[in-house]
């Protein structure tokens, strides 16, 4: 405590160290609780957290924490809650402590070993006090507090083991562990048995470095708990511990089968207790006899489980699909059946309607006949012939009207065809007239684009001057108006023929100019083409064509050139002087 404080050190740690050095032993646990507040200000693993833990180590506060756990906390204010809090603080300080390499061995061999031993000592004292309290309704609150403190200290041990790989071995080699495991109290024994799988999860190979006698002692106590205890929690925890130990240390499987031969009938009492899965695993280990067979059996059962799950999934999927199919089929069947029934009902209704109409017509006809007979009876004999003549005329008119309607309805289809043909003819004629009109307009109208190029105002003035000179030198020979009109018409026809030929010639000239420009570009590209040994993908893309006719022609020429290269020399002598018929005959032969 004689070090001079550095400006970078935490004053809270320095003040706490000085107070611990000056106070009495009974007050030290209360003072050390302030470390929790100091540690909470910095995240574990950060630079501040590592610095604070290093200062706690340098000022011997960590050693004070370890030593303080040896005392009896029943005489301290707060009792065993203080002990559980100090154990948690101790595990937090030790986890994340970065020490120089010269002090690491001392820390692991001395401080951590003593810390684990003192934490187990605290749990042993809590267990002893917990066992003395009677299990009655008035003391349940105190028992629950002690049990919470007991479990808190064990959690601190697990937290400490998770930060240092050497701690699990010290925990399992600690004699207090076996002492805590031997007790008959259910709650504390269950907590200790829950501690063992957690320690093995931190370091799975720790059992290989332990003494075989120690492992067998732990196994003996666990098997004893399984065979003697009647508490479900004790049986479940013991069964879980045995399985975890056998998983992490395979040689114990054979020992389990040979050393505990009567274990299998003892496990029968735990059937239906709620941990049948672990019991089934132990039964399989006992039945297999060694770790390899047990692992193979486990893989076999896993494969069976996967297959069962997969088959169940496929079956359920097929059932769902079948149910949908059946429901759809039933729906379609019911719909079809309903439609058929509706059609039957409609057919019956139509038949009934026809029957009613027929009866109605018969009734009307009968009434009409009766009325007509009554009228004939009451008429005088002189008017009877006139009445019958009038009735015959009405009947004839009615028959003619019905026949004309029937004939018009039958001829309506032929009339529709005639109307369609008539309208189609009108449409065709209209289109032909439009086409002929366009041809006439095209023949008479000369496009402005066909005017001769280079006709400027000066050139037009010069041409007009030449025309006037020619008119003066060669006056017209036409004397009448008809001859003038005929000459004008002839000149117009010659001009139209010239413009028509000029348009064709101009299009050919444009095509020739475009072809020459394209040939110039292609020749320049061929001239600038790199050698074949240095061609890149970009060059290939540049000299490739996206047009299908061009690509097809190039491919054909390439195949023909390759074929010519493969032929013998005497077949390459074919030139323009060789007879073409002879060449064709050779191609046919070969």
For each residue, the residues with C-beta under 8 A, 3 or more apart:
1: 17 18 21 59 60
2:
3: 58 59
4:
5: 9 11 14
6: 9
7:
8:
9: 5 6 13 14 55
10: 13 14 38 51 52 55
11: 5 14 15
12: 15 16 34 38
13: 9 10 16 17 38 52 55 56 59 61
14: 5 9 10 11 17 18 55 59
15: 11 12 18 19
16: 12 13 19 20 31 32 34 35 38 61
17: 1 13 14 20 21 59 60 61
18: 1 14 15 21 22
19: 15 16 22 23 31
20: 16 17 23 28 31 32 61 64
21: 1 17 18
22: 18 19
23: 19 20 27 28 31
24: 27 28
25: 28 71
26: 29 75 76
27: 23 24 30 31
28: 20 23 24 25 31 32 64 68
29: 26 32 33 68 71 73 76 78 82 83 86
30: 27 33 76 77 78 82
31: 16 19 20 23 27 28 34
32: 16 20 28 29 35 61 64 65 68 86 89
33: 29 30 36 82 85 86 89
34: 12 16 31 37 38
35: 16 32 38 39 56 61 65 89 93
36: 33 39 40 85 88 89
37: 34 40 41
38: 10 12 13 16 34 35 41 52
39: 35 36 42 44 49 52 53 89 92 93
40: 36 37
41: 37 38 48 52
42: 39 46 48 49 51 52
43: 46 48 49
44: 39 49 92 95 96
45: 49 50 96
46: 42 43 49 50
47: 50 51
48: 41 42 43 51 52
49: 39 42 43 44 45 46 52 53 96
50: 45 46 47 53 54 96 97 98
51: 10 42 47 48 54 55
52: 10 13 38 39 41 42 48 49 55 56
53: 39 49 50 56 57 93 96 97 98
54: 50 51 57 58 97 98 99
55: 9 10 13 14 51 52 58 59
56: 13 35 52 53 59 61 62 93
57: 53 54 60 61 62 93 97 99 107
58: 3 54 55
59: 1 3 13 14 17 55 56
60: 1 17 57 63 64
61: 13 16 17 20 32 35 56 57 64 65 93
62: 56 57 65 66 90 93 94 97 111
63: 60 66 67 111
64: 20 28 32 60 61 67 68
65: 32 35 61 62 68 69 86 89 90 93 115
66: 62 63 69 90 111 114 115 118
67: 63 64 70 118
68: 28 29 32 64 65 71 86
69: 65 66 83 86 87 90 115 118 119 121 122
70: 67 118 121
71: 25 29 68 76
72: 75 125
73: 29 76 78 79 80 82 83 122 125
74: 79 80 129
75: 26 72
76: 26 29 30 71 73 79 82
77: 30 82
78: 29 30 73 81 82
79: 73 74 76 82 83
80: 73 74 83 84 122 125 126 129 145 146 149
81: 78 84 85 145 149
82: 29 30 33 73 76 77 78 79 85 86
83: 29 69 73 79 80 86 87 122 126 149 153
84: 80 81 87 88 122 148 149 152 153 156
85: 33 36 81 82 88 89 152
86: 29 32 33 65 68 69 82 83 89 90
87: 69 83 84 90 91 119 122 152 153 156 157
88: 36 84 85 91 92 152 155 156 159
89: 32 33 35 36 39 65 85 86 92 93
90: 62 65 66 69 86 87 93 94 115 119 156 160
91: 87 88 94 95 156 157 159 160 163
92: 39 44 88 89 95 96 159
93: 35 39 53 56 57 61 62 65 89 90 97
94: 62 90 91 97 111 112 115 160 163 164
95: 44 91 92 159 160 162 163 164
96: 44 45 49 50 53 92 163
97: 50 53 54 57 62 93 94 107
98: 50 53 54
99: 54 57 103 104 107
100: 103 104
101: 104
102: 105
103: 99 100 106 107
104: 99 100 101 107 108
105: 102 108 109
106: 103 109 110 111
107: 57 97 99 103 104 110 111 112
108: 104 105 111 112 113 164 166
109: 105 106 112 113
110: 106 107 113 114
111: 62 63 66 94 106 107 108 114 115
112: 94 107 108 109 115 116 160 164 166 167 170
113: 108 109 110 116 117 170
114: 66 110 111 117 118
115: 65 66 69 90 94 111 112 118 119 160
116: 112 113 119 120 157 160 167 170 171 174
117: 113 114 120 121 174 176
118: 66 67 69 70 114 115 121 122
119: 69 87 90 115 116 122 123 153 156 157 160
120: 116 117 123 124 157 174 176 177 180
121: 69 70 117 118 124 125 176
122: 69 73 80 83 84 87 118 119 125 126 153
123: 119 120 126 127 150 153 154 176 180 188
124: 120 121 127 128 176 179 180
125: 72 73 80 121 122 128 129
126: 80 83 122 123 129 130 146 149 150 153
127: 123 124 130 131 150 180 183 185 188
128: 124 125 131 132
129: 74 80 125 126 132 133 146
130: 126 127 133 143 146 147 150 185 187 188
131: 127 128 183 185 188
132: 128 129
133: 129 130 139 142 143 146
134: 139
135: 139 140 143
136: 139 140
137: 140
138:
139: 133 134 135 136 142 143
140: 135 136 137 143 144
141: 144 145
142: 133 139 145 146
143: 130 133 135 139 140 146 147
144: 140 141 147 148
145: 80 81 141 142 148 149
146: 80 126 129 130 133 142 143 149 150
147: 130 143 144 150 151 187 188 191
148: 84 144 145 151 152
149: 80 81 83 84 126 145 146 152 153
150: 123 126 127 130 146 147 153 154 188 191
151: 147 148 154 155 191
152: 84 85 87 88 148 149 155 156
153: 83 84 87 119 122 123 126 149 150 156 157
154: 123 150 151 157 158 191 192 194 195
155: 88 151 152 158 159
156: 84 87 88 90 91 119 152 153 159 160
157: 87 91 116 119 120 153 154 160 161 167 171 195
158: 154 155 161 162 195 198 199 202
159: 88 91 92 95 155 156 162 163
160: 90 91 94 95 112 115 116 119 156 157 163 164 167
161: 157 158 164 167 168 171 198 199 202 203
162: 95 158 159 202
163: 91 94 95 96 159 160 167
164: 94 95 108 112 160 161 167
165: 168 202 203
166: 108 112 169 170
167: 112 116 157 160 161 163 164 170 171 202
168: 161 165 171 172 199 200 202 203 206
169: 166 172 173 203 206 209 210
170: 112 113 116 166 167 173 174
171: 116 157 161 167 168 174 177 195 199
172: 168 169 177 196 199 206 207 210 214 218
173: 169 170 210 211 214
174: 116 117 120 170 171 177
175: 178 179
176: 117 120 121 123 124 179 180
177: 120 171 172 174 180 181 192 218
178: 175 181 182 217 218 221
179: 124 175 176 182 183
180: 120 123 124 127 176 177 183 188 189 192
181: 177 178 189 192 193 218 221 222
182: 178 179 221
183: 127 131 179 180 188 189
184: 189
185: 127 130 131 188 189
186: 189 190 229 231 233 234
187: 130 147 190 191
188: 123 127 130 131 147 150 180 183 185 191 192
189: 180 181 183 184 185 186 192 193 225 234 237
190: 186 187 193 194 233 234 237
191: 147 150 151 154 187 188 194 195
192: 154 177 180 181 188 189 195 196
193: 181 189 190 196 222 225 234 237 238 240 241
194: 154 190 191 197 198 237
195: 154 157 158 171 191 192 198 199
196: 172 192 193 199 200 218 241 244 245
197: 194 200 201 240 241 244
198: 158 161 194 195 201 202
199: 158 161 168 171 172 195 196 202 203 206
200: 168 196 197 203 204 206 207 244 245 248
201: 197 198 204 244
202: 158 161 162 165 167 168 198 199
203: 161 165 168 169 199 200 206
204: 200 201 248
205: 208 209 248
206: 168 169 172 199 200 203 209 210 248
207: 172 200 210 215 245 248 249 252
208: 205 249
209: 169 205 206
210: 169 172 173 206 207 214 215
211: 173 214 215
212: 215 216
213: 216 217
214: 172 173 210 211 217 218
215: 207 210 211 212 218 219 245 249 252
216: 212 213 219 220 255 259
217: 178 213 214 220 221
218: 172 177 178 181 196 214 215 221 222 245
219: 215 216 222 223 242 245 252 255 256 259
220: 216 217 223 224
221: 178 181 182 217 218 224 225
222: 181 193 218 219 225 226 238 241 242 245
223: 219 220 226 227 238 242 260 263
224: 220 221 227 228
225: 189 193 221 222 228 229 234 235 238
226: 222 223 229 235 238 239 242 263 266 267 270
227: 223 224 263 266
228: 224 225
229: 186 225 226 234 235 238
230:
231: 186 234 235
232: 235 236 270 273 274 275
233: 186 190 236 237
234: 186 189 190 193 225 229 231 237 238
235: 225 226 229 231 232 238 239 270 273 275
236: 232 233 239 240 273 274 275 278
237: 189 190 193 194 233 234 240 241
238: 193 222 223 225 226 229 234 235 241 242
239: 226 235 236 242 243 270 275 278 279 282
240: 193 197 236 237 243 244 275 278
241: 193 196 197 222 237 238 244 245
242: 219 222 223 226 238 239 245 246 256 282
243: 239 240 246 247 278 281 282 285
244: 196 197 200 201 240 241 247 248
245: 196 200 207 215 218 219 222 241 242 248 249 252
246: 242 243 249 250 252 253 256 285 291
247: 243 244
248: 200 204 205 206 207 244 245
249: 207 208 215 245 246 252
250: 246 253 291
251: 254 255 291
252: 207 215 219 245 246 249 255 256
253: 246 250 256 257 285 288 289 290 291 294
254: 251 257 258 289 290 291
255: 216 219 251 252 258 259
256: 219 242 246 252 253 259 260 263 285 286
257: 253 254 260 261 285 286 288 289 290
258: 254 255 261
259: 216 219 255 256
260: 223 256 257 263
261: 257 258
262: 265 266
263: 223 226 227 256 260 266 267 282 286
264: 267 268 283 286
265: 262 268
266: 226 227 262 263 269
267: 226 263 264 270 271 279 282 283
268: 264 265 271
269: 266
270: 226 232 235 239 267 273 275 279
271: 267 268 276 279
272: 276
273: 232 235 236 270 276
274: 232 236
275: 232 235 236 239 240 270 278 279
276: 271 272 273 279 280
277: 280 281
278: 236 239 240 243 275 281 282
279: 239 267 270 271 275 276 282 283
280: 276 277 283 284
281: 243 277 278 284 285 298
282: 239 242 243 263 267 278 279 285 286
283: 264 267 279 280 286 287
284: 280 281 287 288 294 297 298 301
285: 243 246 253 256 257 281 282 288 294
286: 256 257 263 264 282 283 289
287: 283 284 297
288: 253 257 284 285 291 293 294 296 297
289: 253 254 257 286 293
290: 253 254 257 293 294
291: 246 250 251 253 254 288 294 295
292: 295 296
293: 288 289 290 296 297
294: 253 284 285 288 290 291 297 298
295: 291 292 298 299
296: 288 292 293 299 300
297: 284 287 288 293 294 300 301
298: 281 284 294 295 301 302
299: 295 296 302 303
300: 296 297 303 304
301: 284 297 298 304 305
302: 298 299 305 306
303: 299 300 306 307
304: 300 301 307 308
305: 301 302 308 309
306: 302 303 309 310
307: 303 304 310 311
308: 304 305 311 312
309: 305 306 312 313
310: 306 307 313 314
311: 307 308 314 315
312: 308 309 315 316
313: 309 310 316 317
314: 310 311 317 318
315: 311 312 318 319
316: 312 313 319 320
317: 313 314 320 321
318: 314 315 321 322
319: 315 316 322 323
320: 316 317 323 324
321: 317 318 324 325
322: 318 319 325 326
323: 319 320 326 327
324: 320 321 327 328
325: 321 322 328 329
326: 322 323 329 330
327: 323 324 330 331
328: 324 325 331 332
329: 325 326 332 333
330: 326 327 333 334
331: 327 328 334 335
332: 328 329 335 336
333: 329 330 336 337
334: 330 331 337 338
335: 331 332 338 339
336: 332 333 339 340
337: 333 334 340 341
338: 334 335 341 342
339: 335 336 342 343
340: 336 337 343 344
341: 337 338 344 345
342: 338 339 345 346
343: 339 340 346 347
344: 340 341 347 348
345: 341 342 348 349
346: 342 343 349 350
347: 343 344 350 351
348: 344 345 351 352
349: 345 346 352 353
350: 346 347 353 354
351: 347 348 354 355
352: 348 349 355 356
353: 349 350 356 357
354: 350 351 357 358
355: 351 352 358 359
356: 352 353 359 360
357: 353 354 360 361
358: 354 355 361 362
359: 355 356 362 363
360: 356 357 363 364
361: 357 358 364 365
362: 358 359 365 366
363: 359 360 366 367
364: 360 361 367 368
365: 361 362 368 369
366: 362 363 369 370
367: 363 364 370 371
368: 364 365 371 372
369: 365 366 372 373
370: 366 367 373 374
371: 367 368 374 375
372: 368 369 375 376 391
373: 369 370 376 377
374: 370 371 377 378
375: 371 372 378 379 387
376: 372 373 379 384 387
377: 373 374
378: 374 375
379: 375 376 383 384 387
380: 383 384
381: 384
382: 385
383: 379 380 386 387
384: 376 379 380 381 387 388
385: 382 388 389
386: 383 389 390
387: 375 376 379 383 384 390 391
388: 384 385 391 392
389: 385 386 392 393
390: 386 387 393 394
391: 372 387 388 394 395
392: 388 389 395 396
393: 389 390 396 397
394: 390 391 397 398
395: 391 392 398 399
396: 392 393 399 400
397: 393 394 400 401
398: 394 395 401 402
399: 395 396 402 403
400: 396 397 403 404
401: 397 398 404 405
402: 398 399 405 406
403: 399 400 406 407
404: 400 401 407 408
405: 401 402 408 409
406: 402 403 409 410
407: 403 404 410 411
408: 404 405 411 412
409: 405 406 412
410: 406 407 413
411: 407 408 414 415
412: 408 409 415 416
413: 410 416 417
414: 411 417 418
415: 411 412 418 419
416: 412 413 419 420
417: 413 414 420 421
418: 414 415 421 422
419: 415 416 422 423
420: 416 417 423 424
421: 417 418 424 425
422: 418 419 425 426
423: 419 420 426 427
424: 420 421 427 428
425: 421 422 428 429
426: 422 423 429 430
427: 423 424 430 431
428: 424 425 431 432
429: 425 426 432 433
430: 426 427 433 434
431: 427 428 434 435
432: 428 429 435 436
433: 429 430 436 437
434: 430 431 437 438
435: 431 432 438 439
436: 432 433 439 440
437: 433 434 440 441
438: 434 435 441 442
439: 435 436 442 443
440: 436 437 443 444
441: 437 438 444 445
442: 438 439 445
443: 439 440 496
444: 440 441
445: 441 442
446: 450 495 496 499
447: 450 503
448: 451
449:
450: 446 447 499 502 503 506
451: 448 455
452: 455 502
453:
454: 459
455: 451 452 459 460
456: 459 460
457: 460 461
458: 461 462
459: 454 455 456 462 463
460: 455 456 457 463 464
461: 457 458 464 465
462: 458 459 465 466
463: 459 460 466 467
464: 460 461 467 468
465: 461 462 468 469
466: 462 463 469 470
467: 463 464 470 471
468: 464 465 471 472
469: 465 466 472 473
470: 466 467 473 474
471: 467 468 474 475 476
472: 468 469 475
473: 469 470
474: 470 471
475: 471 472
476: 471 484
477:
478: 483 484 487
479: 483
480: 483 484
481: 484 485
482: 485 486
483: 478 479 480 486 487
484: 476 478 480 481 487 488
485: 481 482 488 489
486: 482 483 489 490
487: 478 483 484 490 491
488: 484 485 491 492
489: 485 486 492 493
490: 486 487 493 494
491: 487 488 494 495
492: 488 489 495 496
493: 489 490 496 497
494: 490 491 497 498
495: 446 491 492 498 499
496: 443 446 492 493 499 500
497: 493 494 500 501
498: 494 495 501 502
499: 446 450 495 496 502 503
500: 496 497 503 504
501: 497 498 504 505
502: 450 452 498 499 505 506
503: 447 450 499 500 506 507
504: 500 501 507 508
505: 501 502 508 509
506: 450 502 503 509 510
507: 503 504 510 511
508: 504 505 511 512
509: 505 506 512 513
510: 506 507 513 514
511: 507 508 514 515
512: 508 509 515 516
513: 509 510 516 517
514: 510 511 517 518
515: 511 512 518 519
516: 512 513 519 520
517: 513 514 520 521
518: 514 515 521 522
519: 515 516 522 523
520: 516 517 523 524
521: 517 518 524 525
522: 518 519 525 526
523: 519 520 526 527
524: 520 521 527 528
525: 521 522 528 529 542 543
526: 522 523 529
527: 523 524
528: 524 525
529: 525 526 539 543
530: 534 535 539
531: 534 535
532: 535
533:
534: 530 531
535: 530 531 532 539 540
536: 539 540
537: 540 541
538: 541 542
539: 529 530 535 536 542 543
540: 535 536 537 543 544
541: 537 538 544
542: 525 538 539
543: 525 529 539 540
544: 540 541 551
545: 550 551 554
546: 551
547: 550 551
548: 551 552
549: 552 553
550: 545 547 553 554
551: 544 545 546 547 548 554 555
552: 548 549 555 556
553: 549 550 556 557
554: 545 550 551 557 558
555: 551 552 558 559
556: 552 553 559 560
557: 553 554 560 561
558: 554 555 561 562
559: 555 556 562 563
560: 556 557 563 564
561: 557 558 564 565
562: 558 559 565 566
563: 559 560 566 567
564: 560 561 567 572
565: 561 562
566: 562 563
567: 563 564 571 572
568: 571 572
569: 572 573
570: 573
571: 567 568 574 586
572: 564 567 568 569
573: 569 570 578
574: 571 578 583
575: 578
576:
577:
578: 573 574 575 582 583
579: 582 583
580: 583 584
581: 584 585
582: 578 579 585 586
583: 574 578 579 580 586 587
584: 580 581 587 588
585: 581 582 588 589
586: 571 582 583 589 590
587: 583 584 590
588: 584 585
589: 585 586
590: 586 587
